[in-house]
Amino acid sequence: MNEFAALAGENSKRRENSMNFITKRKKGINRGFLWLVCTLFFFTLILAECLNIKTIHAEEPPSWYRLRTNSIPHQPQDVIIDSEGGLWVTAQDETEYENSLWYHAPGADDGVFQYITDNRRSNYLSPEYSTLVEKPELDAPLLYAIKDRQGNTWYSLKNRKVLCEKPDSTWITFDMQNTQYTDISTVNVDSAHKIRLIDEQPEGQTKLFISARGIIHINANMEKVDSRIVSSEYSNDFINDALIDSQGRYWVVSSRGVEKGTSLIHTEWINLPDNLSAPSLEFPITRIEEDSLGNIWFSSNAYGSDGIYCYTLSSEWIKYDLTKLLSVFNNQVYNMASGNAGSMWFGVLGGGLLNYVPSEAGGQWIQYKGSELGLNSEQIISLASTDEGLWFVSGYTPGVSGNGTGVHCLTFNNGQPQLKSYTYREQSTALTSNRINIAAADKSGGVWFPAYDAPSIARLKADGTWQQFRGMAGTQTLGEFGIVAAGTDNTNKVYFIPQGCQPVAYDLADEQWVDLPDLPEDIIHYYGLHIDPDNGKWFCGSFGAYYMEPDNTKVTRYSSPEIPEFADNYVEAVLVDDSKNVWFMTRTGLTLMKKGTNGNEPEWVLFTRDDGFSGYQGEYRVDLDDKGQVWNAEKQKLDSQTNSWVSVTDTSDYDNRHLRFLNGKIPADMDMSGALFDPGTLNYDGMTLDTKGNIYFTGGMSQC
C-alpha cells in the first residue's frame, strides 16, 4: 500500500470511530448534530490534506504572484543620479516582464535597492525583502526615472506619458506628442527615452522630455514652455539627445548631426571645421554633455564614428580620435558623464571605460579595461558620476560567465581603482536567477528552483526562508552553464542535472548532498528528468536515456544502435505509464518499451508519423489521463492490444485529466485567467505542487 493510500485508510478509521462515539450521545441532544457536522468537516480537512487534494472554489479565484530575484534587473539599461544623490536603475526594454525600476536612496545600506512596480502580485519574495514599493500609476514599461531638486519624481513610460509624482503623493500627467501618420504604431519613438534636468532657475529645475521624434520643455512651475517634433512626418532623423547649457543655448543632436539655437524651435545646423576632417551633416551624434568647466562634448555610438568632439568655452572645436590615443579599436561611445574639475568619462563599445582629465598640456586620457577591473564585459552602456565615484552599467555579452551585465561603482583609494558590483544573480537572496526552466517541490514543504542560465540552485523552505547553492553542490560541481532538470523521489531526495556535468542529489532526511553513480559520458547535453513511481530515475540526453536504479547503485543506457527500434538518441522526455511501460520521446520518433509478460523480454515498438501501421499523428509527446490511458499530442488514444493510435471525438478524459506531481494532482484544464503570462505558453514540465497546495509555474528563458 502506498503512502497516500495508507494515510487515507488511517484517517477513515479515525473518522468512523469519532462518528460512532458522537452517535451514542446524539439521542435527545440538539447540539449533537452540530458537533457531528463540525467533526465530519474537521476530519474531511485532515483527509484532504493527507491526500493532497487541491480544491478550486469558483468564488475564490487563485492569487497569482511572481517570484523573482530581489536585486537589480536582469539586464540594466540606465543608471541615473538625481538631485539628491539617489541612484535609479532601469531595465533594458522588454527584458523585464514587470513595469518596474530599482532605486538606491542616499545613505541606504550598501546593496539595498527599492523595487518599484505597478502591482504587488508580481513579487512574492522572502519576508526580509521589504523594499517593494507599489505604484499602480506606473502601468506601462518604464523607460526613465529621476527625482528633481524640488522632490518631484519623474517617470517616463512607454505609452507617450511622462508622470510626475509630487512630494505630497499627488500625480501630474504630461503627454508626449503622437506623430503617428499611418497604421504603424509610433509609441516607441514618441515615448521619452530620457528626462534631462537643467539647473536653469534658482527656485528649481527645468526639464527636457526627449523622445526620438520630439522634445518637450517643462519649467520649474510644471508649465509647458515649448515643444518640437522632427521636421517631417516621414522623417527618420531621430532625435538622440538635447541640452540647455549653462549659457542658455539650446542643443539638439540627431541622426543628421548637431543643431544649436536660442530655443527648441530656433536652431541651426552646425558645420564642423574642415581642418578636423569632420564628417558631413549626415553623421549621427547620439550623446551631448556639458562638463563642469562649460565645454560641450559630442559623441556617437554609430558604426564608423571617427571620434569625440568638444566645443570649448572659447568656441573652438577639438577632435579626439580614440583609436589613435588609446588601445581601442573604434570610436563608438555609448554614453558620457561629466566628472569633477572638467574631467569626462566615456563608455566605449568593446573598450571599457575612458577618463579624460584636462591639463595645460592638452589633457590626459586613461583607459580602464573591464578585464583589469574584474569584469566579464567591455561594453559600458550607461554612466553617472557622483561624489562617491562613477556608477556605470556593463552591457550584456553572450558567451561569458553571467553574460557580463551588472551595475558597478568605481571609486579610488590613494589613486587605486576599486570596484563594487551588483548583479541580479549574485546579490539576490531569493532566486539565484530570474530564468527558471523547472521547479521541484519536496515532501518537506519546500520548493527548489535551479537556474536555467547559471550554475546555481535556490531553495524556498517551508518557513519562507531561502537557501542558495552556487557553483557547488557540497563537494560536487554544478558546472559552468545552468541546471536543465530537477525532480524529487518518494524518499525525499531531490535530483538535479547540471548541463554538461554529472547529476547531483540532495537528501532532505539528512540535509546534505549525496553521491550518485556517474553516467557513462563525462560531457553530455541533457534535456530532462523523469522519476517513476518506483523511484527509478530516467535522465534524458543527446546520447540516449539513462536509467538509475531506485537505490542509486546502477545505471543502464538505452540508445541506438543497440536497440534498433530506438528512434533517436536525442531523448527529450521519458514517461513510465501505469502498466510500467516506458515511453521514450525523441526528436524524430516515439519509442515504446512494452513490459514483457511472465518475465519475458520487453517488446520494442517504434511510432512515427509515416510508419504505415500505427496511424500516429502529431508531435512525439505522450500523456496519461486519470484512468491510465495513454494519449499523444494530437489527442489520439493508444490501443495497447494492436499498438495503434485511435482518433476519437470525445477527448474529455484527456482535456480534463489531472497532472500528477509528488505532492498531489491538479486539473489539466485549470482556469488560467489572471495568470501573469500567456496560458498558451504553459509548459507542464515546468510546473510543480508543494505540500500546501501552491502551484508553481516556470517560464524558462522567456520569463525573465
C-alpha positions in Angstrom: 0.0 0.0 0.0 1.5 3.4 -1.0 1.8 6.3 1.4 -1.2 8.2 0.2 -3.5 5.1 0.5 -2.2 4.3 3.9 -2.9 7.9 5.2 -6.4 7.8 3.7 -7.1 4.4 5.4 -5.9 5.6 8.8 -7.9 8.8 8.7 -11.0 6.9 7.5 -10.8 4.7 10.7 -10.4 7.7 12.9 -13.4 9.4 11.3 -15.5 6.2 11.7 -14.6 5.9 15.5 -15.5 9.6 16.0 -18.9 9.2 14.3 -19.8 6.1 16.4 -18.9 8.0 19.6 -21.0 11.0 18.7 -24.0 8.9 17.5 -24.2 7.3 21.0 -24.5 10.7 22.7 -26.7 12.2 20.0 -30.1 11.0 21.2 -32.1 13.8 22.8 -29.3 16.3 22.4 -29.9 19.0 19.8 -26.3 20.2 19.7 -25.1 16.7 18.9 -26.0 17.2 15.2 -23.9 20.4 15.1 -21.0 18.5 16.7 -21.3 15.8 14.2 -21.2 18.2 11.3 -18.1 20.0 12.8 -16.3 16.8 13.4 -17.0 15.5 9.9 -15.8 18.8 8.4 -12.6 18.7 10.6 -11.7 15.2 9.6 -12.5 15.9 6.0 -10.0 18.7 6.0 -7.4 16.3 7.5 -8.2 13.7 4.9 -7.9 16.2 2.1 -4.6 17.4 3.4 -3.2 13.9 3.7 -4.4 13.1 0.2 -3.2 16.4 -1.1 -6.5 17.1 -2.8 -6.5 20.6 -4.4 -9.9 22.1 -4.5 -10.5 25.2 -6.6 -13.5 27.2 -5.5 -15.2 29.2 -8.2 -15.9 32.1 -5.8 -12.3 32.3 -4.7 -10.1 32.8 -7.8 -6.4 31.9 -7.3 -3.9 34.6 -6.2 -1.1 35.0 -8.7 2.4 36.0 -7.7 5.7 36.1 -9.4 8.9 35.0 -7.6 11.9 36.9 -8.8 15.4 37.9 -7.6 15.4 40.8 -5.1 18.3 42.7 -6.7 18.9 44.8 -9.8 17.3 44.0 -13.2 18.3 41.1 -15.4 19.7 43.5 -18.0 20.2 47.0 -16.6 19.9 49.8 -19.1 20.4 53.2 -17.4 22.0 54.4 -14.2 20.7 57.8 -13.3 21.8 60.1 -10.4 19.1 62.5 -9.2 19.4 65.9 -7.5 19.6 64.3 -4.0 22.2 61.7 -4.9 19.8 58.9 -5.3 20.5 56.1 -7.8 17.9 54.9 -10.3 18.3 51.8 -12.4 16.1 50.9 -15.3 15.9 47.6 -17.3 16.6 47.2 -20.9 13.3 47.4 -22.8 11.4 44.0 -22.8 14.0 42.2 -20.7 11.8 42.5 -17.5 8.3 41.3 -17.6 7.1 43.7 -15.0 6.8 47.5 -15.2 9.5 48.2 -12.6 12.6 50.0 -11.7 15.2 50.0 -8.9 16.1 52.8 -6.6 19.0 53.2 -4.1 18.3 56.0 -1.7 21.1 58.3 -0.5 22.6 56.8 2.7 20.9 53.5 2.3 22.7 50.3 3.2 25.1 49.1 0.6 23.3 47.0 -2.0 19.7 47.8 -0.7 17.6 48.8 -3.7 13.9 49.6 -3.6 11.9 47.7 -6.1 9.2 49.9 -7.6 6.4 48.2 -9.5 2.8 48.8 -10.5 1.4 45.8 -8.6 2.3 43.5 -5.7 1.1 40.3 -7.2 4.2 40.1 -9.4 6.6 40.0 -6.4 6.2 37.2 -3.9 9.5 37.3 -2.1 11.1 36.3 1.1 9.9 38.2 4.3 13.2 40.1 4.7 12.7 41.7 1.2 10.7 44.7 2.5 11.8 47.3 -0.1 8.9 46.6 -2.5 7.0 49.8 -3.4 3.7 49.7 -5.2 2.8 52.5 -7.6 -0.3 51.4 -9.6 0.1 54.5 -11.8 3.2 53.0 -13.4 1.1 50.8 -15.7 3.4 50.7 -18.7 7.1 49.7 -19.2 9.4 52.3 -17.6 12.0 53.9 -19.8 13.5 56.5 -17.4 13.1 57.9 -13.9 14.7 60.7 -11.9 13.9 63.0 -8.9 14.4 66.8 -9.2 15.6 69.3 -6.6 12.1 70.1 -5.6 11.4 66.5 -4.6 9.2 65.6 -7.6 9.9 62.2 -9.1 9.5 61.9 -12.9 8.7 58.7 -14.7 8.8 58.2 -18.5 6.5 55.4 -19.6 6.4 53.6 -22.9 2.9 54.9 -23.7 3.7 58.5 -24.6 3.2 59.5 -20.9 5.5 61.3 -18.5 4.3 61.1 -14.9 5.3 63.4 -12.1 4.8 62.2 -8.5 4.8 65.2 -6.2 6.1 65.1 -2.6 2.5 65.0 -1.4 1.9 61.8 -3.4 -0.3 63.5 -6.0 0.4 62.9 -9.7 0.5 65.0 -12.8 0.5 63.6 -16.3 2.2 65.0 -19.4 1.5 63.7 -22.9 4.3 63.4 -25.5 3.2 64.2 -29.0 1.6 61.5 -31.1 3.4 61.5 -34.5 1.6 58.5 -35.9 0.6 59.2 -39.5 -0.1 55.7 -40.8 -1.4 52.5 -39.2 2.1 51.7 -37.9 2.4 52.4 -34.2 4.9 55.2 -33.2 4.5 54.7 -29.4 8.1 53.5 -29.2 9.6 56.6 -30.9 7.1 59.0 -29.3 7.8 58.0 -25.7 10.5 59.9 -23.9 13.7 57.8 -23.6 15.4 60.5 -21.5 14.4 63.2 -18.9 17.1 65.8 -18.6 17.1 68.2 -15.5 18.6 71.6 -16.2 19.7 73.9 -13.3 18.3 77.0 -15.1 16.4 78.7 -12.3 17.3 79.2 -8.6 14.0 78.0 -7.4 14.0 74.7 -9.3 15.0 72.8 -12.3 13.6 72.9 -15.8 13.1 69.6 -17.7 13.5 68.3 -21.2 11.5 65.2 -22.2 13.4 63.8 -25.1 11.9 61.2 -27.5 13.2 60.0 -30.9 10.6 62.2 -32.7 10.2 65.2 -30.3 11.2 67.2 -27.3 9.0 68.9 -24.6 10.3 71.7 -22.4 8.7 71.9 -18.9 9.7 74.7 -16.5 10.1 74.5 -12.7 6.5 75.5 -12.3 5.3 72.4 -14.2 4.3 74.6 -17.2 4.9 73.5 -20.8 7.3 76.1 -22.3 7.9 74.8 -25.7 8.0 71.7 -27.9 9.3 70.5 -31.2 9.0 67.4 -33.4 11.0 66.2 -36.3 10.8 68.3 -39.4 8.6 65.9 -41.4 6.1 63.2 -40.5 8.1 61.0 -42.9 11.4 61.9 -41.4 13.7 59.3 -39.9 16.1 61.9 -38.5 15.5 60.6 -35.0 16.4 62.9 -32.1 19.0 61.3 -29.8 19.7 63.9 -27.1 19.2 67.5 -26.2 20.7 70.0 -23.8 20.3 73.6 -22.5 23.8 74.5 -21.5 25.0 76.9 -18.7 24.9 79.8 -21.1 21.2 79.2 -22.0 22.0 77.8 -25.5 19.8 75.0 -26.9 21.5 72.0 -28.4 19.7 69.2 -30.3 21.7 66.2 -31.7 20.2 63.7 -34.1 21.0 61.2 -36.8 22.0 64.1 -39.0 24.4 65.9 -36.7 24.2 68.9 -34.4 21.9 71.9 -34.1 22.3 75.0 -31.8 20.0 77.9 -31.1 18.1 80.1 -28.7 15.1 77.8 -28.2 13.9 74.4 -29.1 12.4 75.8 -32.3 15.1 78.3 -33.4 18.1 76.1 -34.0 20.5 75.9 -36.9 22.8 73.1 -38.2 26.4 73.4 -37.3 29.2 72.7 -39.8 32.3 71.4 -38.1 35.6 72.9 -39.2 37.2 71.3 -42.3 40.6 71.0 -40.6 39.2 68.4 -38.2 38.4 66.1 -41.1 34.8 66.2 -39.9 32.2 64.1 -41.5 29.2 65.6 -43.3 25.9 66.7 -41.7 24.6 63.1 -42.2 26.9 62.0 -39.4 24.8 60.8 -36.4 25.5 62.3 -33.0 24.0 60.2 -30.2 25.1 62.0 -26.9 25.8 65.5 -25.8 27.2 66.6 -22.4 28.5 69.7 -20.7 31.5 69.4 -18.4 31.9 71.3 -15.2 34.0 74.0 -17.0 31.3 74.7 -19.6 32.8 72.8 -22.5 30.3 70.8 -24.7 31.1 67.2 -25.7 29.6 65.2 -28.6 29.9 61.5 -29.2 28.3 58.8 -31.4 27.7 55.1 -30.9 27.2 54.6 -34.7 29.4 52.4 -36.8 32.0 54.5 -38.5 32.2 57.2 -35.8 35.5 58.9 -36.2 36.0 60.4 -32.8 34.8 62.5 -29.8 34.2 66.3 -30.4 34.5 69.1 -27.9 33.2 72.6 -28.4 35.2 74.6 -25.9 34.2 77.6 -23.7 36.2 79.8 -26.1 34.1 78.5 -29.1 36.8 76.3 -30.5 36.4 72.7 -31.8 38.7 69.8 -30.7 38.5 66.3 -32.1 39.8 63.2 -30.2 40.4 60.0 -32.3 40.3 57.3 -29.6 41.8 54.7 -31.9 45.0 56.8 -32.1 45.0 57.9 -28.5 44.3 54.6 -26.8 44.2 50.9 -27.4 40.6 50.8 -28.6 39.5 49.6 -32.0 36.7 52.0 -32.6 35.3 55.4 -31.7 31.8 54.2 -30.8 30.8 55.8 -27.5 27.7 54.6 -25.8 27.5 57.3 -23.1 29.3 60.1 -21.4 29.3 61.6 -17.9 30.8 64.8 -16.5 33.2 64.5 -13.5 35.0 67.0 -11.3 37.2 69.8 -12.4 36.4 69.4 -16.1 37.0 65.7 -16.3 34.9 63.5 -18.5 34.0 59.7 -18.5 33.2 57.7 -21.6 31.9 54.2 -22.1 33.3 52.7 -25.3 32.0 49.8 -27.3 34.4 46.9 -26.5 36.8 49.4 -24.9 35.8 49.6 -21.3 35.9 53.0 -19.5 37.8 56.1 -20.7 38.6 59.0 -18.4 39.7 62.4 -19.7 41.4 64.8 -17.3 42.2 68.3 -18.6 45.6 69.9 -18.2 47.7 72.7 -19.7 49.4 70.1 -21.9 46.2 69.2 -23.7 44.7 66.7 -21.3 45.4 63.1 -20.1 43.5 60.0 -21.3 43.2 56.9 -19.1 41.7 53.6 -20.1 40.2 51.1 -17.6 39.5 47.8 -19.3 36.8 45.6 -18.0 39.3 42.7 -17.5 41.5 45.0 -15.4 38.6 45.8 -13.2 37.5 42.2 -12.9 34.5 42.5 -15.2 33.4 40.0 -17.9 32.3 42.7 -20.2 33.9 45.6 -22.1 30.6 47.1 -23.1 29.9 50.2 -21.0 26.4 51.4 -21.9 25.5 54.0 -19.2 27.4 56.3 -16.9 26.6 58.6 -13.9 29.3 60.5 -11.9 28.8 61.3 -8.2 30.9 62.5 -5.3 31.1 58.8 -4.3 32.5 57.6 -7.6 31.5 56.6 -11.1 28.4 54.4 -11.4 28.1 52.5 -14.7 26.3 49.6 -16.4 28.2 46.8 -18.1 26.3 45.6 -21.1 25.1 42.1 -22.0 27.8 40.0 -23.6 26.8 36.5 -24.7 29.2 33.7 -24.1 30.8 34.9 -20.9 30.0 34.0 -17.3 26.9 35.8 -16.1 26.6 37.4 -19.5 28.7 40.3 -18.2 25.8 42.5 -17.3 25.7 44.4 -14.0 25.7 47.8 -12.1 29.1 48.9 -10.8 30.6 51.8 -8.8 34.2 52.7 -9.4 36.0 54.6 -6.6 39.6 55.5 -6.0 41.6 55.0 -2.8 45.0 56.7 -3.0 44.7 56.7 -6.7 44.0 53.0 -7.0 40.7 51.9 -8.6 38.3 49.9 -6.5 35.1 48.4 -7.9 31.9 47.2 -6.2 29.4 45.4 -8.3 25.8 44.4 -8.2 24.3 41.7 -10.5 20.8 40.4 -10.5 22.0 36.8 -9.7 24.9 37.2 -7.3 23.4 39.8 -5.0 19.9 38.2 -4.7 18.9 36.4 -1.5 15.9 34.9 -3.2 16.1 33.2 -6.6 19.6 32.9 -8.0 18.3 33.9 -11.5 15.0 35.0 -13.0 15.4 32.4 -15.8 14.0 29.3 -14.2 13.1 26.4 -16.5 12.0 23.9 -13.9 10.9 23.7 -10.3 10.7 20.7 -7.9 8.7 20.5 -4.7 9.9 18.2 -1.9 8.0 16.3 0.8 9.1 18.7 3.5 7.2 21.7 2.2 10.0 23.3 0.2 10.4 24.1 -3.4 13.7 24.1 -5.4 14.4 26.5 -8.3 17.6 25.7 -10.3 18.8 28.5 -12.6 18.5 27.8 -16.3 21.4 30.1 -17.2 23.7 29.9 -14.2 25.2 27.0 -12.1 23.1 27.7 -9.0 20.1 26.5 -7.2 17.6 28.4 -4.9 15.6 26.6 -2.2 12.5 28.1 -0.8 11.9 26.4 2.6 8.6 25.7 4.1 9.1 28.6 6.6 9.6 31.1 3.8 13.3 31.5 4.1 15.7 30.9 1.2 18.9 28.8 0.9 21.2 29.0 -2.1 23.8 26.8 -3.7 26.2 28.5 -6.1 28.7 26.7 -8.2 28.9 23.7 -6.0 26.6 21.0 -4.6 28.5 20.0 -1.5 31.8 18.7 -3.0 30.3 18.3 -6.5 30.4 20.9 -9.2 27.3 22.4 -10.8 29.4 23.2 -13.9 29.6 26.5 -15.8 26.2 26.8 -17.5 22.9 26.0 -15.8 20.6 23.3 -14.5 18.3 21.8 -17.1 16.2 19.4 -15.0 15.1 18.6 -11.4 12.8 16.2 -9.6 12.0 14.6 -6.2 11.5 10.9 -5.4 9.4 9.3 -2.8 12.3 9.1 -0.3 12.5 12.9 -0.3 15.7 13.2 -2.3 15.9 16.0 -4.9 17.8 15.3 -8.1 19.4 17.9 -10.4 21.1 17.7 -13.9 23.7 20.4 -14.5 24.3 21.0 -18.2 27.5 19.2 -19.2 28.1 17.6 -15.7 27.1 14.6 -13.7 23.7 14.6 -11.9 23.6 15.6 -8.2 21.2 14.9 -5.4 20.2 16.4 -2.1 18.8 14.2 0.8 16.2 16.1 2.8 16.3 13.5 5.6 20.0 14.2 6.4 20.1 17.7 4.9 23.1 17.0 2.8 24.3 16.3 -0.7 24.7 12.6 -1.5 26.9 10.8 -4.0 25.4 9.3 -7.2 27.0 6.9 -9.7 28.4 8.6 -12.7 26.6 8.4 -16.1 28.8 6.9 -18.9 29.6 10.1 -20.7 31.6 12.8 -19.0 30.2 15.7 -21.2 26.7 15.4 -22.4 23.8 17.7 -23.3 20.8 16.9 -21.1 17.1 17.7 -21.8 15.1 16.3 -18.9 14.5 14.0 -15.9 11.6 11.6 -15.1 11.3 9.9 -11.8 8.9 6.9 -12.0 6.6 5.7 -9.2 9.2 3.1 -8.1 11.8 5.8 -7.6 13.7 4.9 -10.8 15.4 7.9 -12.4 15.4 8.5 -16.1 18.0 11.0 -17.4 17.3 12.3 -21.0 20.2 13.4 -23.1 21.8 13.7 -26.5 23.3 10.2 -26.3 20.1 8.4 -25.2 18.3 7.8 -21.9 20.0 6.6 -18.7 18.1 4.7 -16.1 19.3 4.8 -12.5 18.0 2.1 -10.1 15.8 3.2 -7.2 18.7 2.6 -4.7 21.1 4.7 -6.9 23.5 1.8 -7.4 23.4 1.0 -11.1 22.9 2.9 -14.4 21.6 1.4 -17.7 21.7 3.2 -21.0 19.0 2.9 -23.7 20.0 4.1 -27.1 20.6 3.3 -30.8 22.1 1.3 -32.4 22.0 -1.1 -29.5 18.2 -1.0 -29.7 17.1 -0.9 -33.4 13.6 0.4 -32.5 15.1 3.4 -30.7 14.0 6.4 -32.8 16.7 8.9 -31.9 19.4 9.3 -29.4 18.2 12.9 -28.7 15.8 11.9 -26.0 13.8 14.9 -24.8 11.5 13.2 -22.3 10.6 9.8 -20.7 7.3 8.6 -19.3 6.6 5.4 -17.3 2.9 4.7 -17.6 0.6 2.9 -15.1 1.4 -0.5 -16.7 5.1 0.2 -16.3 5.7 0.6 -20.0 8.4 3.1 -20.8 7.9 5.8 -23.4 11.0 7.5 -24.9 10.1 10.8 -26.6 12.7 11.8 -29.1 13.1 14.4 -31.8 12.2 12.1 -34.7 10.0 9.4 -33.2 8.4 7.8 -30.2 9.8 4.5 -28.8 7.8 2.2 -26.5 9.5 -0.4 -24.3 6.4 -2.5 -23.6 6.7 -4.5 -20.4 7.1 -8.3 -21.0 4.6 -10.7 -19.5 5.6 -13.6 -17.2 9.1 -12.4 -17.0 9.7 -12.3 -20.8 11.8 -9.7 -22.5 10.1 -6.4 -23.3 8.6 -5.7 -26.7 10.0 -2.7 -28.5 7.8 -0.6 -30.8 8.7 2.5 -32.8 6.0 5.0 -33.7 6.4 7.7 -36.4 4.0 9.7 -38.5 4.8 7.7 -41.6 5.4 4.2 -40.1 2.5 2.7 -42.1 0.9 0.7 -39.4 0.0 2.7 -36.3 -1.8 5.8 -37.6 0.3 8.0 -35.4 -0.1 11.8 -35.9 1.4 14.9 -34.4 4.5 15.5 -32.3 6.3 12.8 -30.4 4.8 13.5 -27.0 2.5 11.3 -24.8 0.5 11.9 -21.6 -1.6 9.9 -19.2 -5.2 10.5 -18.2 -6.6 9.7 -14.8 -7.6 6.2 -15.9 -4.1 5.3 -17.1 -4.9 5.8 -20.8 -2.0 7.0 -23.0 -2.7 9.8 -25.4 -0.5 11.6 -27.9 -0.2 15.4 -28.5 -2.9 15.1 -31.2 -5.3 13.6 -28.7 -5.2 10.1 -30.2 -5.7 7.2 -27.8 -3.4 4.2 -27.8 -4.9 0.8 -28.4 -2.4 -1.3 -26.4 -3.7 -4.5 -28.0 -2.9 -3.6 -31.5 -0.2 -0.9 -30.9 -2.2 1.6 -32.9 -3.5 5.1 -32.4 -7.2 5.9 -32.5 -8.7 9.3 -33.2 -11.8 9.9 -31.1 -14.4 12.6 -30.9 -14.7 12.7 -27.2 -11.4 13.8 -25.7 -12.8 14.9 -22.3 -10.7 12.3 -20.5 -7.6 13.9 -21.9 -8.7 17.5 -21.6 -10.0 17.1 -18.0 -7.2 14.9 -16.7 -5.2 15.7 -13.6 -1.5 16.4 -13.8 0.5 14.2 -11.4 3.1 15.5 -9.0 4.9 14.2 -6.0 2.6 16.1 -3.6 -0.8 15.6 -5.4 -2.7 16.3 -8.6 -4.1 19.4 -10.2 -6.6 19.7 -13.1 -5.0 20.0 -16.6 -7.8 22.3 -17.7 -7.4 24.7 -14.8 -8.7 28.2 -15.2 -5.6 30.4 -16.1 -7.4 33.7 -16.1 -5.4 36.2 -14.1 -2.2 34.4 -14.8 0.9 36.6 -15.2 1.8 35.0 -18.6 0.1 33.8 -21.7 -1.6 30.4 -20.9 -0.7 29.3 -24.4 2.9 29.2 -23.4 2.2 27.0 -20.4 4.7 24.1 -20.1 3.5 21.3 -17.9 7.1 20.1 -17.4 7.9 23.4 -15.7 5.2 23.1 -13.0 5.2 21.6 -9.5 2.9 21.4 -6.5 4.1 21.9 -2.9 2.6 20.3 0.2 0.4 23.4 0.9 -1.3 23.1 -2.5 0.6 26.1 -4.0 1.2 25.6 -7.7 4.4 26.9 -9.3 4.8 27.7 -13.0 8.2 28.4 -14.6 8.8 30.2 -17.9 12.4 29.4 -18.7 14.5 31.8 -20.8 11.5 33.8 -22.0 10.2 34.7 -18.5 12.9 37.0 -17.0 
